[in-house]
Amino acid sequence: MKAPAAHQVLAVLSHLARQAGPIPAMVIARDLELPRSTTYELLTALEMGGFVVHLADERRFGLGLAAYELGTGYSRQEPLQRVARVPLARLVDRTGHTAHMAVMHGREVVYVIEERAPGRPPLITDVGVRLPAQLTASGRAMLAALSSAQVRALFPDQAAFVTRHEVGPGSLSALRRLLVETRRRGHAVEDGEVTPGFASIAVAVLDRTGHPAAGVAVTFPWAQGGEDLEVVIVDEVHRTARAIASRIDGRADPTAGRR
């Protein structure tokens, strides 16, 4: 297969993976700016390989079993955790506070790494814990990197919003306002909505397509906060997110050798 065709195949698979459900071929062609004939040729080849399934009754295409097997293989090998652990440990060294990384799973986040700072108390962000994405700094950072349509698909109605301490966005309009502010600020914040007395600052780790692969955050006691500390944490979390993103994409780590 020629390189351009390979790029197109990957683009189709990546696009399908970002959707809330199966979509028509014409939508794929439009979104990826591909000729209709090329789109159908790519989908046919992917369907033959099991990477795409054609829902004839709905006239839509979705990911197939082979794509699921790729995803489970990725989970077994845990490459994201492997490439992120050292940058996260350096983040703890530089800030003196506990850091963690989470990934999106539906409208929840799942914590995949926690690096606890020496002498700091345990947090709820232990590995494997799931929390509502809209309440956490990591989740907000990742949600802010999604399109409005994707956010709406994740939070279609009032029942989708869950709170822990009767605080946090309780509607789609409130979540949208929060995400607008997150984009404007360049990082996400959470103050007492997960654990009273603790605040978090987070930045999304973006892949080559701009999709949020993960969220990196530092959590610290609210009483120890302050403008100077927050500036340091924001800078260091951004630095760590960039370092992890560069490792995911196989580029040189811009923070290598600087501790």
N, C-alpha and C positions, 0 to 999 in steps of 0.2 A: 504494500500500500504506500502510495506517495505521501510525502509529509503533509501537503495541504489537506488531503483527504483525512489523514490521521488527526489533524487539528480539528477538522469539522466533526469527526466522530466524537472526540473528546468534548467539543463544545455542546453537542446535542445531549450527551450524557450528563454533563455538568448542569445544563439548563433544566433538564428533567428532574435532576436531584434537588433543585432549588424550588420546585413547585409544590404547592399544597396537595396536588392530586394530578391525575392524568390530564393531558391537554391535547387539543387537535393538532394535526400536522401543520396546518396553515399558521397556527400561532407560533410554532417552532420556527417555521420559515421566516415569518415576519420579525420575530424577536432577534433572530440570529442573522437576518438579512441574507438568507440563502435562497437560491432558486427553488421553486417548488419541486421540480424534477429531482434535483440533488437531495433535497430533504427526504423525499420518499425513497430514494436509493439508499441513503444512509440508514433510515429507519428499517428498511427491509433487511439490510445486512445485519443490523443490530438485533432485529427480531430473530433471525436465523441463529444467531449466537446465544440467544437467551437473555441478552442484556436489556431488551425492550419487549414489552408485551403490547399487542394491539387489541384494544377493546372495541371490537367491531360494532357492537350494538350502540356504543356511545360515540363512535368515530373519534376515539382519543387514543393517545399513546402514553404509557407509563413505564417505569423501570421494571425489569424482569428479574427472575431468580438469580441469574448470573451476576447482575449488579449487586444484589443482596449478598451473594457469596463474597464479592470483592469487599463489601463493607464489613462483613464479619471477619474477614481475613485481616483487614486493617485494625479492627478492634483487638484481635488476638495478639497482633504484633506490637500494639501500643506505640507506634512511632511518634505520635504527638507528645506523649508523656516522656519518651526518651530524649527528644530534642529539647524539651522545655525544662527539664529538671535542673540542669546547671544554671541557666539564666534565672530561674526562679530562686535558687539558693543564693545567687549573687544579689538578687533584689532584697532578700531578707538581710544579708550582710550589710547592704548600703543603707537600709532604712531602719533596721532594728525592730521591725514589726513583722508579724506573720503574713505570708503571701500565699495565694492559692490560684489555681486555674480551673475553669469550668468550661463545659461545652453545652450547646443547646440540645435539648431533647424534647421536641414538641414545644410546649409553652413553659417548660421547666428547664432549669440548668442542673447538670450533674457535675459534681466536683471530682476531678480526676487527679489532681495533685494538691497537697497541702504541705507547705514548708513552714514549720512553726519556729518562730524566733525563740532563742533561749530565754527562759524565765517568763514567757508569756503564757497566759491561761489557754486551755483548749477552747476551740470555737466549734460552732455547729458545722463548719465547712470541711468536715472530714471527708476522705475519699469515699465516693459512692453515694453521698447524701444528695438528695434532690430537693430543690426549692423552687417556688414560683419565680419565673424569670423576671417579671416586672417589679419584684421587690428587691432584687439583689443588684449590686453595682455591676457585677460581671454580666448578668442578664441584660441590664439596661444598655450596657456598652454594645453588646451584640445586637440587640433589637434596634438600636439606633443606626446600625449599618445595613438594616434590611429596608426594603421598599415599603411604602404605605400599604400596598396590596398584600404583601407578605405578613405584615403586622396584623392587618385586619383578618386575614385567614387564620392566624393563630388565636386571635381574641375576637371571635364573631359575635359574642353576646355577653350579657352581664354575668352569666354563670361561669365564664372563663376566668373571672378575676377572683383571686383568693388572697386574703390578708392573714398575717400572723398576729399582729398586735393592734388590729383595727386602724392601721395606718397604711399609706401607699395608695397608688392609683386604683380606683374602683370602677373605671369606665374607659372605653376606647378613647374618648375625647381627652380625658385626663392623662392617659398614657401617651397620647400623641403630643400633648403639650410638654410632658416630661422629656420625651425623646427629642423634640425640637431644641429644648434647652441643653440636652446632652450633646447634640451635634454642635451647637453654637459654642459650648464650653470646650469641647474636644475630649472630654472624659466623662465618665459616669460617677455619680456619688450616691451613697445610701447612708442614712443616719438614723440608726435605731429601729429600722423597719424589719430587720432580721433578728438582731439581738439588741435589746435596750442597753444603752451605754456604749455601744461600739459603732464606729463609722467605717465605711469602706470607700476606696477610690479605685476605679477600674478603667481599663482600656481594652478594646477589642483587638485580637490578633487577626489580621486580614490576609487571605490568600491572594494569589495573583489576580483573581477575578474581582476582588473587593468583597468577597463573601466572608463573614466572620467565622473563622475556624474555631476560635476559643475566646475566652475573656480572662484577662490577668488582673488580679486585684490585690491590694494591701488593706488589711483590717487593723484598726488601732483603737484604743480606748478613747472615747469622746473627750474625756477630761484631759487627756494628754495632747489633744489637738491644738491647732493654732495655725495662723496664716503661714508662718515660716515652715512648719512641718508639712503642711499640705502642699506647698510649692515643691518641696523636696520629693515628696511621695509622687506627685503628679509627674514630675520629670523622670523619676526612676521607673515608674510603671510604663510610661511611654517608651522609654529606652528598652525595657525588657520585652514589651510587645513587639517592637521592631526587630529585636534580636531573634525572637522565636519565629516571627514571620520569615525572616531571611533564611533561617535553618529549614523551615518547611519547604521553601521554594528552591533550596539548594544554592542560594547566593551566599556571598561572603558575609559573615556576621559583622555588622558595623560597630559592635561593641566589644569585639574580641580583643583581649589584651588590656582592656580598661576596666579596672575594678574600683 
